[in-house]
Amino acid sequence: MKKVYYLKTCNTCLRILKELNLSTEFILQDIKTEPITVKQLEEMRALSDSYESLFSKRSKLYKEMGLKDQALEERDFKHYILEHYTFLSRPVVVIDNAIFIGNSKKTIEAVKAKINK
């Protein structure tokens, strides 16, 4: 499977998608208009090391809800990601059994390397 979870209203996501120049084999899912399902999140979790690694601590809601002052557990991270799309660290690129989370330069270079293999 080749899939990208992203936000169409996020300029960073759009810049990265353009930079990656993905083939038509990739399925693009705008997480605002097509929310992540429990099954999709569990599949992402199986490829990553935790729900926390999928969680964006840069989200405005993270600060507004005072979550940074709480001791969150795995089930909390899962709950918040499913509750509101902004809690997913974006973009998430899944290529077969590999997952790439977030928009760091290192992550995007790793995606490019995987695609060009």
C-alpha positions as CSV (number, residue, x, y, z in Angstrom):
1,M,0.0,0.0,0.0
2,K,1.2,3.5,-0.8
3,K,-0.8,6.2,1.0
4,V,-0.4,9.7,2.3
5,Y,-2.4,11.2,5.1
6,Y,-2.2,14.9,4.9
7,L,-4.2,18.1,5.3
8,K,-5.2,20.0,2.2
9,T,-5.3,23.3,4.0
10,C,-1.7,22.9,5.3
11,N,0.9,24.7,3.2
12,T,3.7,22.5,4.5
13,C,1.8,19.3,3.5
14,L,1.1,20.7,0.0
15,R,4.8,21.8,-0.4
16,I,6.0,18.4,0.6
17,L,3.5,16.6,-1.8
18,K,4.7,18.8,-4.6
19,E,8.4,18.1,-3.7
20,L,7.8,14.3,-3.5
21,N,6.0,14.3,-6.9
22,L,4.2,11.1,-6.1
23,S,3.0,8.7,-8.7
24,T,-0.6,7.8,-9.2
25,E,0.0,4.6,-7.2
26,F,-0.3,6.7,-4.1
27,I,-3.7,7.2,-2.4
28,L,-4.0,10.7,-0.9
29,Q,-6.3,11.1,2.1
30,D,-7.2,14.6,3.3
31,I,-7.8,13.9,7.0
32,K,-10.1,16.9,7.4
33,T,-12.6,15.8,4.8
34,E,-12.1,12.1,5.2
35,P,-11.3,11.5,8.9
36,I,-8.9,8.7,9.9
37,T,-10.7,5.5,11.0
38,V,-9.8,3.4,14.0
39,K,-8.5,0.7,11.7
40,Q,-6.3,3.2,9.7
41,L,-4.8,4.5,13.0
42,E,-4.2,1.0,14.3
43,E,-2.4,0.2,11.0
44,M,-0.2,3.3,11.3
45,R,0.5,2.3,15.0
46,A,1.6,-1.2,13.9
47,L,4.2,0.4,11.6
48,S,5.4,3.0,14.1
49,D,6.7,2.6,17.6
50,S,3.7,4.2,19.4
51,Y,0.6,6.4,19.1
52,E,2.7,9.2,20.7
53,S,5.0,9.1,17.6
54,L,1.9,9.8,15.5
55,F,0.8,12.7,17.8
56,S,1.5,16.3,17.0
57,K,2.6,18.2,20.1
58,R,2.8,21.3,17.9
59,S,-1.0,21.4,17.4
60,K,-2.7,24.6,18.6
61,L,-5.3,22.5,20.4
62,Y,-2.6,20.7,22.3
63,K,-1.7,23.9,24.1
64,E,-5.3,25.3,24.2
65,M,-6.6,22.1,26.0
66,G,-3.7,22.1,28.4
67,L,-2.6,18.7,27.3
68,K,1.1,19.6,27.6
69,D,0.6,19.8,31.3
70,Q,-0.9,16.3,31.6
71,A,0.7,12.9,31.7
72,L,-0.8,11.4,28.6
73,E,-0.7,7.6,28.0
74,E,-0.9,5.7,24.7
75,R,-4.7,5.4,24.9
76,D,-4.9,9.2,25.3
77,F,-2.8,9.8,22.2
78,K,-5.0,7.4,20.2
79,H,-8.2,9.0,21.6
80,Y,-7.1,12.6,20.7
81,I,-5.9,11.7,17.2
82,L,-9.2,10.1,16.5
83,E,-11.1,13.0,18.1
84,H,-9.5,15.8,16.0
85,Y,-7.5,15.6,12.8
86,T,-5.0,18.3,13.9
87,F,-3.5,15.9,16.5
88,L,-2.0,13.7,13.7
89,S,1.6,14.7,12.9
90,R,1.5,15.4,9.2
91,P,2.1,14.2,6.6
92,V,2.1,10.5,7.3
93,V,3.5,8.5,4.3
94,V,3.0,4.8,4.2
95,I,4.9,2.8,1.6
96,D,4.3,-0.9,2.0
97,N,5.5,-1.8,5.5
98,A,7.4,1.5,6.1
99,I,6.0,4.6,7.7
100,F,7.3,8.2,7.6
101,I,5.8,10.6,10.1
102,G,6.0,14.4,10.0
103,N,7.6,17.1,8.0
104,S,11.2,17.2,9.1
105,K,13.8,17.4,6.4
106,K,15.3,14.1,7.4
107,T,11.9,12.4,7.2
108,I,11.2,13.8,3.7
109,E,14.6,12.7,2.5
110,A,13.9,9.2,3.8
111,V,10.6,9.2,1.9
112,K,12.4,10.3,-1.3
113,A,15.0,7.5,-0.8
114,K,12.3,4.9,-0.4
115,I,10.3,6.1,-3.4
116,N,13.4,6.1,-5.6
117,K,14.5,2.6,-4.7
